[in-house]
Amino acid sequence: MPQDMPPTEGYEPVQYRRNLPIRGFRPAYYLVAVGAIMTYGFWKVGKGIREQNELAREKMWSRIHLIPLLQAEADRDLVRRHLADKAREKELLGAETKVYHSDRYAQQLLRLHKPSAS
C-alpha cells in the first residue's frame, strides 16, 4: 500500500489570522482620555484643599480676634462673682474679713464649690 503524500502543487495556506474589524479607539486615545480626567480630578482636589486651608486660616484669625472680647466677658463675670462673694461674706460674718495681708486682688486658684448657673 503506497504512503499518502502531499499533493504535488502543495496544500493551500492555513488561515490562522482572523480578519475582524477593530472595535473602539486606539489604546493611546484611552490613555490620553484617562490622563485628562485624572488631571482634572487632581486640579479640583487641589482647589478644594486650598479652599479648606483658607477657611481654616480665616477661622483661626477670627478666634484670635475674639480672644480679647471673650477674656473681657470672663473678667466681668469674675468681678461680678467676687463682689457677690464679698457681699455674702459681709452678710454672714457682719464685717469684711481679709484672707490676705494685702488689698491687691488675687484670683482664686482653687474653687471648692460648683458655681451656680445664674
ChimeraX attribute file (.defattr): number of C-alpha atoms within 10 A of each C-alpha:
attribute: neighborCount
match mode: 1-to-1
recipient: residues
	/A:1	3
	/A:2	4
	/A:3	5
	/A:4	6
	/A:5	7
	/A:6	8
	/A:7	8
	/A:8	6
	/A:9	6
	/A:10	8
	/A:11	8
	/A:12	7
	/A:13	6
	/A:14	6
	/A:15	7
	/A:16	6
	/A:17	6
	/A:18	6
	/A:19	7
	/A:20	6
	/A:21	6
	/A:22	7
	/A:23	6
	/A:24	8
	/A:25	8
	/A:26	9
	/A:27	9
	/A:28	9
	/A:29	11
	/A:30	12
	/A:31	11
	/A:32	11
	/A:33	12
	/A:34	12
	/A:35	12
	/A:36	12
	/A:37	12
	/A:38	12
	/A:39	12
	/A:40	12
	/A:41	12
	/A:42	12
	/A:43	12
	/A:44	12
	/A:45	12
	/A:46	12
	/A:47	12
	/A:48	12
	/A:49	12
	/A:50	12
	/A:51	12
	/A:52	12
	/A:53	12
	/A:54	12
	/A:55	12
	/A:56	12
	/A:57	12
	/A:58	12
	/A:59	12
	/A:60	12
	/A:61	12
	/A:62	11
	/A:63	12
	/A:64	11
	/A:65	11
	/A:66	11
	/A:67	12
	/A:68	11
	/A:69	11
	/A:70	12
	/A:71	11
	/A:72	11
	/A:73	12
	/A:74	12
	/A:75	12
	/A:76	12
	/A:77	12
	/A:78	14
	/A:79	13
	/A:80	12
	/A:81	13
	/A:82	15
	/A:83	12
	/A:84	12
	/A:85	12
	/A:86	15
	/A:87	15
	/A:88	13
	/A:89	14
	/A:90	13
	/A:91	11
	/A:92	10
	/A:93	10
	/A:94	10
	/A:95	11
	/A:96	13
	/A:97	10
	/A:98	8
	/A:99	7
	/A:100	9
	/A:101	6
	/A:102	8
	/A:103	8
	/A:104	7
	/A:105	8
	/A:106	8
	/A:107	9
	/A:108	8
	/A:109	6
	/A:110	6
	/A:111	7
	/A:112	6
	/A:113	6
	/A:114	6
	/A:115	8
	/A:116	5
	/A:117	4
	/A:118	3
